[in-house]
Amino acid sequence: MRPRLLFLQCTNAAYYPPILNAAKLAADAGWRVTVLSSTERSGSAIVPGRYPGVRYLAPPKRASNAIRQLDFVAFLLFAVGLAVLLRPKLIYASDPLAAGPALLAARLNKAVVVYHEHDGPPAGGLKPRLETWRAQLARRARLVITPNRERGRLMQQQIGFTPERLRTVWNLPRRAELPPFPAVPPAPPLILYFHGSITPDRLPRTVVRAVLAFKGKVILRIGGYEAPGARGYVQELVALGRGTDGRALVNYIGPIAERPDLLAAAAHAHVGLALMPLGSDDVNMRHMAGASNKPFDYMAAGLPVLVSDLEEWRDLYVAPGYGLACDPDDAQSIIEALRWFLGHGAERHAMAARARAKIEADWNYDTAFAPILAELALA
């Protein structure tokens, strides 16, 4: 009989590709997988999609994006009920709010527990009880996984669990997700492509100003959803991106529901945009190299990347020849990078081929998560 694995994500798992990838790879490895996560009543444009051996469940839908106390209690009761009903061998918690439910479910069931923290809470961002549960879960967990080594080191120092249980798994795509690599790049104009959560930090107005400088030779294509604090921002960018002749140089294609369609949309562009602020008080934003799935998604779709001029990002993407760096606050810096991409078509395509080959070879979730699956099989 196949062992059971229960994923617990108090927020919406559909917004976290690594959770979905881990669940699918675990199912492929022989686990019977259930993913419990909460969704908004208004419905989400992003969905996990069906996969053999993976069942997605949710407690009653939340009234809004915010998780209220009653929403948390409902999630906890569902988590405990599922643990009693399914008797999973392993409970895999993947956000700080799931720590308490995972602890209780694991104790009732005597299950092995893993904690995979994709985004750590900001300083003072959790209530004391929730922070206590997070620390207790990390200390009890068989493995603690983070998507960035420095994030993991800081978390280990803060909480005090033994460092030999710490693992780093980047937020990479699965091999099965890769769209066909285009033998010939799409026709001009140069398409600068962005997808994911849309905020001024990740898609600043300077990008649109840089695109306007090329008078139609470059366009910006945006796929994704506005973050809760950035409602109306996309329309602002679209309005800003109207050329002097009336042409729309910023195109918004809306949210893209499933991962295969997301990567297929990227494959119709020329350059992928993955920007982070050069300075931030948020520990997650300061250590996003490896944790941001955007550049890996673009590389998987056969695109070179344009990233922020940060040391970690330069080392990871620019030095090996997968893309260029710029200052996201300086339109002229972005213009210079786009001018290079525009004027070096052959070199740009070779850069894209190197990027895609790296994803196929070892920058994929199959390779990165295989050691985790091997350890879990022995649990």
Secondary structure, 3 states (H helix, E strand, C coil): CCCEEEEEECCCHHHCHHHHHHHHHHHHCCCEEEEEECCECCCCCCCCCCECCEEEECCCCECCCCCCHHHHHHHHHHHHHHHHHHCCCEEEECCHHHHHHHHHHHHHHCCEEEEECCCCCCCCCCCHHHHHHHHHHHHHCCEEEECCHHHHHHHHHHHCCCHHHEEECCCCCCHHHCCCCCCCCCCCCEEEEEEEEECCCCCCHHHHHHHHCCCCCEEEEEEEEECHHHCCHHHHHHHHCECCCCCECEEEEECCCCHHHHHHHHCCCCEEEECCCCCCCCHHHHCCCCCCCHHHHHHHCCCCEEEECCHHHHHHHHCCCCEEEECCCCHHHHHHHHHHHHHCHHHHHHHHHHHHHHHHHCCCHHHHHHHHHHHHHCC
